[in-house]
Amino acid sequence: MQSITVTSPGGPSALTLTEREVPVPGRGEVLVRNTAAGVNFIDVYYRNGSYPAEPPFTPGQEGAGVVAALGEGVTAFEEGARVAYASQLGAYAEYTVVPEDKLIPVPDGVDLTAAAAVTLQGLAAYYLTHETHPVAEGDTVVVLAAAGGLGRFLVQLAAARGATVIAVTSTPEKEKAAREAGAHHAIGYDGFDTAVSELTGGRGARVVYDSVGAATYRTSLSALGRRGLLALCGLSSGPVPPFDIELLRAAGSAFVTRPTMRDHVYDAETLRAAGAAVFGHLADGVLTPHLHATLPLREAAEAHRLLEGRETTGKLLLAL
């Protein structure tokens, strides 16, 4: 089979197309014949060494396809079942071995390519808006990188829960995309805390979802209202450095969190419940992924260049 391999951390050129044997699932594992794999910023973190992985490894944390073989003891799935998965290294390949407990059934009415486009970021947007901060009607929610894959889903889910959504984007084209996704207001990064204050009559935001990190966290804190929450859900500009906790007092007794998938969907039951909700929202039109491009597997490096260069609006997929 064909797969992408990283032999040492580095830039996009570290992603090389290789041929290797189709893996064999072990006990409690399932072999998935991938239809498509999602390209996400977490893949960049693994590729460049920000997140550790023992080389050589195949990157990719999100995919959807069909069960090709079962390991010993697997009972929840049969060969031919339609499945998706997230937070499992190895999606940039024609076949991926996935633990049974990490698989989510894909309903018959959901296209597998669409499933690959929503699984990881859809799950993240779901727990961020339902658990990290349960968005309520009347909340003011600020979403950074609102035209990206995760940002678009945060906008859609927050708006569906009755919030007023303020999108922060880098270009007029992305402002338009955020509005089309359901944002009530779309603003640029320059002084966005001041713009949020003006839009809210000085009250500030109930929650800011910041996937940018180092370059924006101070402004995000300033955009919060009294006892607001800063949810740091990405590091596209680099990790947030240690900071003086007194900043939280100055921001109005603010809260800050760095949520992760493993603490929100932590077993098969919670994963499949969240996955069912995400695919339900996909089927009923609440979640509508925007595909920026679908590239062949051999162009994984180009996909990373597009993602890191902020040249994308919506989701990037690798076709398998």
Backbone bond lengths (Angstrom), bond angles and torsions (degrees), N, CA, C in turn:
res aa  C-N    CA-C-N  psi(-1)  N-CA   C-N-CA  omega(-1)  CA-C   N-CA-C  phi
1 M - - - 1.459 - - 1.523 109.36 -
2 Q 1.319 116.43 163.58 1.454 122.24 174.34 1.527 110.20 -95.99
3 S 1.319 114.82 142.31 1.462 120.35 175.93 1.520 108.67 -151.14
4 I 1.314 115.38 163.50 1.463 122.29 173.17 1.520 107.83 -96.53
5 T 1.336 116.03 135.10 1.460 120.82 -178.41 1.523 110.30 -125.96
6 V 1.340 115.38 140.47 1.462 122.68 171.27 1.522 106.87 -112.20
7 T 1.334 116.06 117.19 1.463 119.47 179.01 1.517 112.61 -95.26
8 S 1.333 116.65 -23.13 1.465 121.07 173.04 1.516 107.77 -155.12
9 P 1.347 117.79 146.76 1.460 120.38 -176.99 1.524 111.77 -60.42
10 G 1.326 115.69 150.00 1.456 119.73 178.95 1.505 111.94 172.83
11 G 1.328 115.96 -159.80 1.446 122.46 179.48 1.513 111.71 -76.93
12 P 1.339 116.92 -170.74 1.468 119.95 -179.07 1.520 114.09 -54.76
13 S 1.333 117.53 -30.14 1.463 119.96 -179.48 1.527 112.41 -66.71
14 A 1.329 117.32 -11.71 1.470 120.16 175.80 1.523 112.07 -69.26
15 L 1.326 117.38 -13.04 1.455 122.54 179.29 1.529 108.74 -87.40
16 T 1.313 117.05 111.62 1.467 120.65 -177.49 1.528 110.36 -121.53
17 L 1.321 115.20 141.69 1.462 121.17 178.82 1.532 108.96 -81.75
18 T 1.326 116.27 128.51 1.465 120.95 -177.60 1.528 110.24 -133.18
19 E 1.334 114.92 160.95 1.463 121.88 173.43 1.521 108.32 -109.23
20 R 1.326 116.63 133.24 1.456 119.86 176.30 1.515 109.73 -150.78
21 E 1.313 116.08 171.15 1.456 121.19 -179.12 1.531 110.65 -70.03
22 V 1.312 115.13 147.00 1.465 119.32 173.95 1.523 108.25 -64.42
23 P 1.336 118.94 128.76 1.466 119.84 -177.71 1.529 111.86 -71.53
24 V 1.310 115.19 158.83 1.463 122.19 179.79 1.529 108.24 -109.06
25 P 1.325 118.66 126.84 1.464 119.82 -179.50 1.523 111.82 -69.64
26 G 1.326 115.96 139.93 1.447 121.34 175.66 1.511 111.31 -92.49
27 R 1.306 115.37 -167.05 1.457 120.22 -178.96 1.539 109.78 -61.27
28 G 1.325 115.68 131.04 1.461 120.98 179.00 1.516 114.30 75.85
29 E 1.340 117.08 10.82 1.463 121.41 -177.36 1.528 111.12 -117.04
30 V 1.332 114.56 159.11 1.464 122.22 -178.71 1.522 108.24 -130.20
31 L 1.324 117.29 137.25 1.459 121.82 173.21 1.521 108.36 -91.96
32 V 1.337 116.26 122.58 1.460 121.92 -178.86 1.521 109.01 -108.55
33 R 1.327 116.40 128.19 1.468 121.54 170.10 1.517 106.76 -86.80
34 N 1.340 115.86 106.04 1.459 120.55 -171.82 1.526 111.75 -71.57
35 T 1.330 115.24 138.68 1.456 122.25 170.74 1.517 110.38 -91.23
36 A 1.327 116.29 -40.09 1.465 122.06 179.33 1.517 108.42 -157.12
37 A 1.328 114.98 154.58 1.465 121.81 175.77 1.520 108.67 -124.93
38 G 1.326 116.11 139.24 1.452 120.37 176.64 1.520 111.13 -82.45
39 V 1.325 115.76 147.97 1.463 122.60 175.70 1.524 107.43 -107.62
40 N 1.333 116.52 121.83 1.456 121.88 -173.92 1.525 110.47 -133.68
41 F 1.340 116.08 160.69 1.455 118.97 -178.26 1.520 112.22 -63.64
42 I 1.323 117.87 -26.34 1.465 118.77 177.34 1.528 110.37 -62.29
43 D 1.333 117.18 -28.28 1.462 120.34 177.09 1.530 110.79 -65.93
44 V 1.335 115.95 -35.67 1.463 120.95 176.28 1.523 110.02 -64.11
45 Y 1.338 116.48 -42.20 1.463 119.99 -178.67 1.525 111.48 -62.64
46 Y 1.340 116.62 -38.81 1.463 119.27 176.47 1.529 110.79 -70.05
47 R 1.327 117.05 -41.64 1.467 120.31 -178.22 1.523 112.39 -63.04
48 N 1.354 116.70 -41.48 1.474 118.92 -175.90 1.522 113.28 -89.92
49 G 1.343 117.77 -0.10 1.454 121.13 176.07 1.506 115.35 91.71
50 S 1.344 117.97 0.07 1.468 119.61 176.70 1.520 110.97 -60.93
51 Y 1.337 116.80 -37.41 1.453 123.11 171.74 1.532 107.00 -109.34
52 P 1.320 117.62 131.26 1.469 119.30 -174.05 1.530 113.19 -76.88
53 A 1.310 115.63 139.70 1.465 123.02 170.39 1.530 107.10 -148.89
54 E 1.308 116.32 139.96 1.463 120.86 -177.92 1.526 110.10 -74.90
55 P 1.336 118.20 115.86 1.468 119.09 178.89 1.525 110.98 -77.17
56 P 1.328 117.85 156.53 1.466 125.46 -5.26 1.534 110.51 -76.75
57 F 1.330 116.36 147.19 1.457 119.49 178.27 1.522 109.54 -143.96
58 T 1.319 114.70 160.06 1.460 121.95 174.63 1.515 108.21 -101.17
59 P 1.334 118.70 120.83 1.460 120.61 -178.89 1.533 111.72 -78.03
60 G 1.315 114.58 -176.02 1.461 121.00 -179.17 1.505 111.00 103.42
61 Q 1.331 115.54 127.76 1.458 121.13 -175.27 1.527 112.92 -119.23
62 E 1.327 117.12 7.13 1.462 118.81 -171.99 1.515 110.05 -151.66
63 G 1.318 116.03 130.50 1.445 119.30 178.20 1.514 111.45 -159.25
64 A 1.324 114.86 168.20 1.462 121.14 175.34 1.516 107.79 -146.55
65 G 1.325 115.24 147.47 1.445 119.19 -179.22 1.513 111.36 179.87
66 V 1.322 115.51 -148.15 1.459 122.25 -173.78 1.531 109.09 -125.37
67 V 1.320 116.89 139.47 1.464 121.61 177.76 1.528 109.36 -65.06
68 A 1.340 115.93 122.40 1.465 121.52 -178.39 1.516 112.44 -101.33
69 A 1.331 118.33 -28.40 1.467 121.61 -179.44 1.520 108.60 -161.11
70 L 1.333 114.89 153.49 1.461 121.68 -178.29 1.517 110.12 -116.14
71 G 1.334 115.48 137.22 1.448 119.95 170.77 1.518 110.82 -81.07
72 E 1.311 115.28 169.85 1.462 120.78 -179.64 1.530 110.49 -59.55
73 G 1.330 115.62 136.70 1.458 121.12 174.11 1.504 115.74 86.10
74 V 1.315 118.99 -1.71 1.471 120.84 179.49 1.524 109.02 -76.15
75 T 1.325 116.21 127.97 1.465 120.52 -177.28 1.526 113.76 -124.88
76 A 1.323 118.08 -18.23 1.465 120.16 -173.06 1.522 113.23 -82.96
77 F 1.349 118.47 -15.40 1.458 121.41 -175.69 1.520 110.59 -136.19
78 E 1.323 115.28 156.22 1.453 122.56 175.07 1.523 109.20 -120.69
79 E 1.335 116.57 160.79 1.457 119.87 175.45 1.529 109.35 -58.54
80 G 1.328 114.91 137.48 1.462 120.48 -178.12 1.515 114.18 93.08
81 A 1.335 117.62 -9.62 1.466 120.17 179.35 1.528 110.52 -65.46
82 R 1.316 115.99 145.19 1.467 122.35 178.64 1.525 108.04 -91.38
83 V 1.330 116.70 125.04 1.460 120.45 -171.77 1.529 110.85 -140.21
84 A 1.315 114.61 162.39 1.462 122.74 171.67 1.517 107.81 -137.36
85 Y 1.334 115.44 161.89 1.462 119.78 179.10 1.519 109.75 -152.39
86 A 1.328 115.32 160.14 1.465 122.15 178.07 1.517 108.13 -147.36
87 S 1.354 115.21 161.03 1.462 122.02 179.05 1.525 111.58 57.52
88 Q 1.331 115.59 40.95 1.450 121.88 177.15 1.527 107.62 -137.87
89 L 1.334 116.33 110.87 1.460 119.68 -179.91 1.533 111.74 -58.66
90 G 1.341 115.17 143.55 1.450 119.33 173.18 1.511 115.74 117.46
91 A 1.353 118.43 9.66 1.462 120.57 -174.45 1.522 113.55 -74.30
92 Y 1.342 118.31 -20.54 1.467 120.07 179.81 1.531 109.72 -79.63
93 A 1.313 116.38 62.68 1.459 121.56 -176.75 1.518 108.87 -161.12
94 E 1.327 115.43 158.74 1.465 119.05 178.80 1.528 111.52 -67.94
95 Y 1.324 116.51 -32.62 1.467 121.61 177.28 1.526 108.94 -130.37
96 T 1.322 116.11 144.10 1.462 121.24 177.78 1.514 109.14 -138.05
97 V 1.331 116.33 134.05 1.462 121.03 172.77 1.523 108.07 -86.94
98 V 1.343 115.55 126.59 1.462 121.83 -175.42 1.524 108.61 -129.32
99 P 1.343 118.72 133.41 1.466 119.57 173.31 1.529 110.95 -58.07
100 E 1.302 116.14 140.05 1.463 121.36 -179.07 1.525 112.10 -51.32
101 D 1.347 117.11 -39.42 1.458 120.99 -175.50 1.523 113.34 -71.10
102 K 1.350 117.41 -9.83 1.461 120.37 179.47 1.525 113.53 -100.02
103 L 1.329 116.43 3.02 1.458 120.14 -178.59 1.517 111.60 -94.65
104 I 1.342 114.87 143.15 1.460 122.63 178.41 1.523 107.90 -118.73
105 P 1.325 118.90 128.27 1.465 119.64 175.33 1.531 110.41 -64.57
106 V 1.325 116.09 138.33 1.467 121.50 175.67 1.520 108.00 -101.78
107 P 1.332 118.12 120.85 1.463 119.97 -179.53 1.524 112.02 -59.78
108 D 1.331 116.40 152.56 1.457 121.38 -177.30 1.528 112.38 -58.42
109 G 1.320 117.98 -30.89 1.459 120.74 -177.51 1.517 114.52 -80.72
110 V 1.335 117.34 -0.19 1.472 121.45 -177.42 1.522 109.17 -108.36
111 D 1.323 116.63 123.57 1.459 122.37 177.88 1.531 109.52 -64.77
112 L 1.333 116.57 140.07 1.465 120.40 -177.32 1.524 112.26 -65.33
113 T 1.318 117.81 -36.48 1.464 119.82 177.28 1.517 110.31 -65.85
114 A 1.323 117.35 -40.46 1.471 120.39 176.05 1.525 110.73 -64.30
115 A 1.329 116.38 -37.01 1.464 119.81 177.81 1.519 110.83 -62.21
116 A 1.344 116.71 -42.68 1.465 120.11 178.07 1.518 111.56 -63.38
117 A 1.332 116.90 -27.95 1.463 121.14 -178.30 1.517 113.45 -78.97
118 V 1.342 117.95 -14.85 1.469 119.13 -175.52 1.518 114.34 -120.10
119 T 1.321 119.32 -12.80 1.468 118.99 -167.22 1.524 112.72 -61.83
120 L 1.322 118.76 -61.77 1.463 120.27 -174.66 1.524 111.59 -66.41
121 Q 1.323 117.13 -54.03 1.458 119.63 -177.31 1.525 111.92 -72.03
122 G 1.328 116.73 -30.34 1.458 119.36 175.53 1.518 111.74 -65.90
123 L 1.347 116.35 -43.77 1.463 119.60 175.88 1.525 111.18 -61.41
124 A 1.350 116.22 -43.16 1.459 119.55 179.40 1.525 111.00 -62.81
125 A 1.329 117.33 -46.66 1.463 120.34 179.25 1.519 111.01 -62.20
126 Y 1.336 115.97 -35.31 1.461 119.73 180.00 1.529 111.00 -65.24
127 Y 1.332 117.38 -51.18 1.467 116.92 -177.68 1.523 111.62 -70.56
128 L 1.334 117.85 -31.73 1.462 119.38 178.56 1.521 111.98 -64.85
129 T 1.328 117.69 -36.76 1.469 120.98 -177.02 1.522 113.55 -94.20
130 H 1.334 117.03 -12.52 1.463 119.93 -178.76 1.523 113.72 -112.56
131 E 1.343 117.70 -22.86 1.460 120.11 -176.07 1.529 112.92 -127.00
132 T 1.338 117.61 -52.55 1.463 118.85 179.24 1.529 110.04 -55.39
133 H 1.316 116.15 -49.84 1.467 123.16 166.78 1.524 106.64 -139.12
134 P 1.334 117.71 107.83 1.463 119.09 177.65 1.534 109.80 -67.37
135 V 1.312 115.54 100.02 1.464 120.11 -176.39 1.521 109.14 -62.68
136 A 1.333 115.56 132.80 1.462 121.61 -177.73 1.524 110.08 -118.71
137 E 1.299 114.82 157.97 1.458 120.28 177.34 1.521 109.66 -56.60
138 G 1.323 116.44 131.68 1.454 121.38 179.95 1.511 114.80 94.14
139 D 1.351 117.73 -12.02 1.467 120.22 175.91 1.536 110.15 -64.27
140 T 1.323 115.34 149.10 1.463 120.29 166.56 1.512 107.47 -101.48
141 V 1.318 115.96 121.09 1.464 122.94 -175.28 1.527 108.27 -117.71
142 V 1.334 116.43 129.59 1.457 121.82 176.55 1.527 108.20 -108.37
143 V 1.324 116.16 130.10 1.465 121.76 -179.15 1.519 108.59 -121.92
144 L 1.338 116.58 117.08 1.463 121.17 174.19 1.524 109.67 -84.06
145 A 1.333 115.92 155.50 1.470 121.46 -175.99 1.522 109.74 51.14
146 A 1.332 115.07 46.17 1.458 120.99 -168.65 1.514 114.25 -71.32
147 A 1.322 118.25 -14.15 1.462 120.35 178.17 1.516 112.51 -94.83
148 G 1.327 117.94 -2.35 1.453 121.67 178.46 1.514 111.46 -79.99
149 G 1.328 115.65 -177.58 1.455 119.52 -177.36 1.511 113.39 -60.96
150 L 1.342 118.28 -55.74 1.454 121.69 178.20 1.518 110.67 -65.74
151 G 1.332 117.37 -44.99 1.456 120.89 -177.29 1.513 112.50 -57.88
152 R 1.322 117.03 -42.57 1.463 120.74 -180.00 1.523 110.89 -60.27
153 F 1.340 116.89 -43.09 1.464 119.76 -179.55 1.529 111.45 -69.32
154 L 1.338 117.57 -37.05 1.463 120.01 175.75 1.520 110.57 -61.01
155 V 1.321 116.41 -43.93 1.469 120.50 177.63 1.526 109.89 -58.89
156 Q 1.316 117.16 -48.60 1.461 120.68 -175.75 1.528 112.25 -64.66
157 L 1.330 117.57 -45.71 1.461 119.87 -178.02 1.526 111.60 -69.97
158 A 1.345 117.52 -40.49 1.466 119.85 179.05 1.524 110.86 -64.46
159 A 1.331 116.96 -42.15 1.464 120.16 178.38 1.521 110.87 -64.56
160 A 1.340 116.95 -39.12 1.462 120.32 179.62 1.521 111.82 -65.34
161 R 1.342 117.41 -25.05 1.469 121.42 178.65 1.531 112.45 -90.32
162 G 1.331 116.57 6.89 1.461 119.86 172.21 1.507 115.24 93.52
163 A 1.338 117.93 12.37 1.467 120.44 179.85 1.525 110.69 -83.92
164 T 1.334 114.34 157.84 1.460 120.90 166.09 1.523 106.97 -89.30
165 V 1.320 116.82 119.83 1.458 121.30 -171.86 1.526 110.19 -106.65
166 I 1.338 115.01 125.45 1.462 122.22 174.87 1.520 107.35 -108.46
167 A 1.320 116.03 116.56 1.461 122.09 -178.68 1.520 109.85 -94.02
168 V 1.331 116.12 137.20 1.466 122.32 174.98 1.527 107.14 -114.27
169 T 1.344 115.74 122.89 1.459 120.53 -176.77 1.528 109.80 -138.26
170 S 1.327 115.90 171.96 1.463 120.50 -172.49 1.528 114.46 -99.74
171 T 1.333 118.18 -14.19 1.452 120.09 -177.71 1.528 109.88 -142.40
172 P 1.350 117.39 159.26 1.470 119.76 175.12 1.526 112.28 -59.27
173 E 1.334 117.28 -35.24 1.464 119.77 178.96 1.520 110.75 -63.77
174 K 1.339 115.92 -39.51 1.463 119.03 178.95 1.533 111.55 -73.94
175 E 1.331 117.24 -30.54 1.471 119.50 172.37 1.521 110.01 -59.55
176 K 1.324 116.79 -44.20 1.464 121.10 178.40 1.519 110.86 -61.60
177 A 1.334 116.53 -43.91 1.466 120.30 179.74 1.524 111.20 -62.09
178 A 1.340 117.30 -39.76 1.463 120.74 179.51 1.522 111.24 -65.89
179 R 1.326 116.56 -39.87 1.473 119.49 177.22 1.527 110.40 -64.28
180 E 1.328 116.26 -41.16 1.465 119.85 178.83 1.523 111.37 -63.83
181 A 1.341 117.09 -28.17 1.467 120.88 177.36 1.520 112.73 -76.99
182 G 1.329 117.20 -13.03 1.455 120.13 177.19 1.508 115.89 123.84
183 A 1.340 118.33 2.20 1.465 120.27 178.08 1.521 110.42 -67.00
184 H 1.325 116.06 140.62 1.468 121.14 178.77 1.521 111.72 -82.04
185 H 1.317 116.26 -29.49 1.466 122.25 177.84 1.522 107.71 -138.11
186 A 1.329 116.59 148.51 1.469 121.37 176.20 1.521 108.17 -135.52
187 I 1.340 115.92 126.98 1.458 122.01 -175.08 1.525 109.40 -134.29
188 G 1.340 116.22 164.40 1.451 121.39 176.81 1.516 111.76 -87.20
189 Y 1.340 115.84 175.69 1.458 120.63 -177.05 1.531 112.88 -75.52
190 D 1.305 117.71 -29.92 1.460 120.66 -174.95 1.530 110.39 -65.29
191 G 1.332 115.43 112.35 1.461 120.16 179.12 1.515 113.95 62.50
192 F 1.324 117.19 36.93 1.466 117.43 -176.08 1.526 112.69 -67.84
193 D 1.330 117.96 -22.46 1.459 119.05 175.94 1.525 111.07 -65.04
194 T 1.325 116.94 -40.03 1.460 120.97 177.24 1.524 110.72 -65.26
195 A 1.322 116.39 -41.45 1.461 119.91 179.02 1.524 111.01 -63.99
196 V 1.345 117.35 -40.52 1.465 120.38 177.67 1.529 110.13 -62.59
197 S 1.317 117.46 -42.62 1.463 120.80 178.08 1.526 111.05 -59.77
198 E 1.314 116.08 -43.11 1.464 119.43 179.96 1.519 111.73 -66.24
199 L 1.322 116.52 -40.99 1.462 120.03 -178.76 1.524 112.66 -69.03
200 T 1.325 117.02 -25.07 1.472 120.90 -177.23 1.524 112.63 -104.64
201 G 1.314 118.29 10.53 1.462 120.34 -178.66 1.512 112.81 63.54
202 G 1.352 116.19 31.66 1.461 121.16 178.13 1.512 114.81 88.13
203 R 1.314 118.63 -2.70 1.475 120.66 -176.20 1.524 112.42 -78.88
204 G 1.321 117.94 -28.93 1.452 121.14 -177.90 1.514 112.49 79.35
205 A 1.319 116.05 -178.11 1.463 122.03 -174.72 1.522 111.61 -92.64
206 R 1.325 114.47 150.13 1.463 119.61 173.74 1.518 110.50 -76.02
207 V 1.336 116.30 -35.78 1.458 121.15 178.91 1.525 108.68 -149.65
208 V 1.328 115.69 142.43 1.463 122.52 172.21 1.519 107.46 -119.26
209 Y 1.332 115.70 123.88 1.457 121.70 174.41 1.528 107.30 -97.14
210 D 1.332 115.94 108.10 1.469 122.35 -173.49 1.525 109.18 -113.12
211 S 1.325 116.01 107.41 1.466 120.93 177.25 1.520 111.99 -101.30
212 V 1.328 117.20 7.91 1.465 121.37 -177.74 1.526 110.65 -93.03
213 G 1.347 116.76 -45.68 1.460 119.77 171.91 1.504 115.62 94.67
214 A 1.328 117.25 -117.93 1.463 122.86 -168.31 1.523 113.24 -55.49
215 A 1.318 117.67 -40.25 1.469 121.22 -173.81 1.520 113.30 -76.99
216 T 1.329 117.92 -15.46 1.468 119.66 -169.41 1.524 115.63 -127.63
217 Y 1.332 118.95 -12.45 1.465 118.64 -168.58 1.526 112.84 -61.57
218 R 1.338 118.05 -33.90 1.470 119.32 179.51 1.530 110.33 -66.80
219 T 1.318 117.29 -42.68 1.457 120.19 178.30 1.526 110.53 -67.57
220 S 1.331 116.70 -36.02 1.463 120.53 177.26 1.524 110.70 -62.13
221 L 1.323 117.26 -43.37 1.467 120.14 176.53 1.521 110.79 -59.55
222 S 1.329 116.51 -41.50 1.453 121.02 -178.83 1.526 112.36 -67.59
223 A 1.338 116.34 -23.54 1.465 120.02 -179.58 1.529 112.83 -80.54
224 L 1.332 117.57 -10.34 1.460 121.01 -177.83 1.523 111.86 -75.92
225 G 1.324 114.41 149.13 1.451 120.29 168.95 1.515 111.05 -87.36
226 R 1.302 116.21 -174.40 1.467 121.20 -178.70 1.521 110.89 -57.52
227 R 1.333 115.94 127.41 1.464 124.46 179.38 1.519 112.61 58.03
228 G 1.328 115.81 33.31 1.459 120.58 176.88 1.514 112.21 -78.76
229 L 1.323 115.72 169.47 1.456 122.62 -176.60 1.521 110.01 -118.64
230 L 1.324 115.83 128.67 1.456 122.00 169.86 1.522 107.69 -99.60
231 A 1.332 116.60 113.81 1.469 122.16 177.47 1.516 107.80 -101.76
232 L 1.332 116.54 106.39 1.462 122.40 179.58 1.522 107.85 -85.01
233 C 1.328 116.23 104.10 1.465 120.68 -170.67 1.521 112.46 -118.01
234 G 1.336 116.78 24.49 1.446 121.00 177.02 1.510 111.39 178.59
235 L 1.329 115.59 168.44 1.469 121.19 -174.05 1.524 111.23 -137.14
236 S 1.328 118.11 38.49 1.463 118.88 -170.75 1.519 113.10 -62.99
237 S 1.355 118.61 -23.70 1.466 120.65 176.57 1.526 111.99 -102.06
238 G 1.327 116.85 6.02 1.457 121.32 -177.59 1.516 111.27 115.50
239 P 1.342 117.47 162.63 1.467 121.03 -177.86 1.518 112.32 -69.40
240 V 1.315 115.25 148.82 1.462 121.14 176.56 1.530 108.21 -71.68
241 P 1.326 117.96 128.42 1.467 119.69 -179.21 1.527 110.93 -76.11
242 P 1.324 117.45 163.67 1.469 119.40 171.62 1.529 109.88 -54.50
243 F 1.343 115.71 138.33 1.460 117.89 -179.67 1.526 110.83 -137.06
244 D 1.311 114.46 160.14 1.460 122.85 -178.45 1.526 109.20 -66.01
245 I 1.328 116.62 122.70 1.460 120.21 -178.33 1.529 112.42 -62.48
246 E 1.324 116.97 -18.12 1.464 120.30 176.45 1.528 112.03 -63.20
247 L 1.329 116.86 -19.37 1.464 119.36 174.70 1.529 111.40 -59.77
248 L 1.332 117.10 -31.03 1.458 120.12 179.41 1.528 111.15 -69.93
249 R 1.319 116.44 -36.51 1.468 119.48 175.12 1.521 110.47 -64.25
250 A 1.328 115.40 -46.54 1.461 119.53 -178.66 1.528 112.07 -63.96
251 A 1.340 116.41 -26.63 1.462 120.54 -179.67 1.525 112.59 -84.39
252 G 1.336 117.75 6.07 1.462 120.62 177.62 1.506 113.47 98.66
253 S 1.338 116.56 43.11 1.471 121.59 -176.13 1.525 110.42 56.41
254 A 1.312 115.00 46.82 1.464 121.62 -174.42 1.524 111.70 -75.39
255 F 1.321 114.29 160.87 1.457 123.29 174.12 1.529 108.09 -112.55
256 V 1.322 115.33 151.74 1.470 119.82 174.78 1.522 108.77 -137.65
257 T 1.332 116.75 140.74 1.454 121.18 179.52 1.525 109.65 -142.57
258 R 1.323 114.62 151.29 1.467 121.26 175.26 1.521 106.58 -121.32
259 P 1.336 117.48 81.18 1.464 120.99 -173.06 1.526 112.89 -74.53
260 T 1.324 115.80 150.96 1.455 121.79 176.57 1.527 109.29 -131.15
261 M 1.321 114.31 156.37 1.463 121.02 -179.69 1.526 111.42 -59.34
262 R 1.322 116.91 -41.08 1.470 119.53 -172.04 1.517 113.16 -66.40
263 D 1.328 117.81 -17.60 1.456 119.98 178.85 1.524 112.63 -97.68
264 H 1.322 117.24 -0.73 1.462 121.21 179.12 1.528 112.05 -116.39
265 V 1.317 116.95 -40.27 1.465 120.95 173.85 1.526 105.86 -121.39
266 Y 1.317 115.34 88.05 1.459 122.44 -163.66 1.523 114.39 -107.45
267 D 1.335 118.21 -0.45 1.455 120.81 175.01 1.528 107.78 -153.59
268 A 1.332 115.76 177.42 1.465 119.47 -176.16 1.520 111.72 -60.58
269 E 1.325 117.04 -38.65 1.464 120.17 -177.00 1.531 111.48 -65.26
270 T 1.342 117.38 -49.78 1.465 119.42 -178.89 1.529 111.26 -69.10
271 L 1.339 116.97 -34.49 1.458 120.40 178.26 1.524 110.92 -63.98
272 R 1.315 117.04 -48.04 1.459 119.60 -175.95 1.519 111.89 -72.17
273 A 1.330 117.23 -29.42 1.469 119.30 175.10 1.525 110.34 -66.98
274 A 1.337 116.35 -46.47 1.459 119.76 177.83 1.523 110.53 -65.01
275 G 1.340 117.06 -40.83 1.456 120.36 178.93 1.516 112.22 -62.45
276 A 1.329 116.63 -40.48 1.464 120.07 177.56 1.528 110.51 -62.37
277 A 1.338 116.62 -39.42 1.464 119.58 177.95 1.524 111.23 -65.28
278 V 1.332 116.90 -42.85 1.470 121.16 179.90 1.522 110.50 -63.18
279 F 1.338 117.53 -48.00 1.458 119.87 -179.38 1.529 111.04 -68.09
280 G 1.339 116.94 -29.91 1.456 120.03 174.18 1.519 111.37 -64.34
281 H 1.337 116.00 -43.61 1.468 119.74 177.60 1.531 111.35 -67.46
282 L 1.332 117.33 -31.18 1.458 120.03 175.10 1.530 109.94 -66.14
283 A 1.325 116.55 -43.51 1.459 120.90 -178.02 1.525 112.10 -67.56
284 D 1.351 116.56 -35.64 1.477 118.10 -176.71 1.530 113.43 -91.85
285 G 1.333 116.66 2.29 1.458 119.97 173.59 1.505 115.86 89.06
286 V 1.336 118.61 1.92 1.465 119.76 175.84 1.526 109.69 -67.96
287 L 1.316 116.65 -44.01 1.464 122.05 173.89 1.525 109.02 -98.46
288 T 1.317 115.67 122.34 1.459 120.75 178.65 1.526 108.25 -130.24
289 P 1.325 117.46 96.20 1.464 119.21 -179.41 1.524 111.09 -65.86
290 H 1.319 114.60 142.63 1.460 120.54 173.58 1.515 107.43 -108.03
291 L 1.318 117.08 117.20 1.459 121.20 -178.80 1.521 109.50 -85.96
292 H 1.324 115.72 113.77 1.464 119.54 175.21 1.523 110.10 -69.83
293 A 1.333 116.06 -45.19 1.463 120.52 179.61 1.518 109.41 -165.73
294 T 1.326 114.81 151.23 1.464 122.16 169.84 1.516 107.07 -118.24
295 L 1.320 115.98 116.11 1.457 121.89 -175.19 1.523 110.33 -110.72
296 P 1.324 118.00 152.49 1.466 119.56 173.81 1.524 110.90 -67.99
297 L 1.326 116.08 158.39 1.456 121.20 -176.29 1.523 111.87 -54.90
298 R 1.331 117.36 -38.39 1.466 120.59 -176.73 1.528 112.61 -63.70
299 E 1.344 118.08 -15.44 1.456 121.87 -179.89 1.529 112.50 -101.78
300 A 1.324 117.01 28.07 1.468 120.81 178.70 1.526 111.51 -59.17
301 A 1.335 117.67 -38.44 1.460 120.39 179.57 1.521 110.87 -62.48
302 E 1.327 117.14 -41.03 1.464 120.39 177.38 1.521 110.82 -63.91
303 A 1.324 116.93 -38.23 1.463 120.24 176.99 1.530 110.86 -59.87
304 H 1.319 117.43 -41.40 1.460 120.89 178.93 1.528 111.21 -67.93
305 R 1.333 116.82 -37.99 1.467 119.53 177.90 1.532 110.50 -62.36
306 L 1.308 116.94 -42.94 1.459 121.28 178.63 1.523 110.45 -62.57
307 L 1.320 116.25 -44.46 1.462 120.80 -177.07 1.522 110.99 -65.35
308 E 1.328 117.40 -48.95 1.463 120.89 -178.32 1.526 112.02 -68.53
309 G 1.311 117.66 -27.77 1.454 120.98 179.17 1.507 113.50 -83.57
310 R 1.344 116.55 4.56 1.468 122.44 -178.87 1.528 111.14 53.81
311 E 1.317 114.33 39.15 1.456 120.54 179.84 1.522 112.37 -97.40
312 T 1.329 116.41 7.38 1.462 119.68 -175.78 1.521 111.06 -109.64
313 T 1.313 114.56 149.57 1.461 122.52 169.97 1.512 106.19 -125.93
314 G 1.311 117.33 105.46 1.443 120.24 -176.84 1.522 111.67 99.06
315 K 1.311 116.11 -147.62 1.460 123.29 -166.52 1.522 113.02 -102.63
316 L 1.328 115.55 142.07 1.454 123.43 171.37 1.529 108.93 -107.71
317 L 1.324 116.33 134.68 1.450 121.34 177.06 1.515 110.55 -125.63
318 L 1.327 115.46 153.50 1.452 122.74 169.03 1.530 107.34 -108.22
319 A 1.330 116.31 124.06 1.465 120.49 179.46 1.518 109.74 -83.52
320 L 1.326 116.04 136.42 1.452 121.22 -177.28 1.523 111.14 -125.21
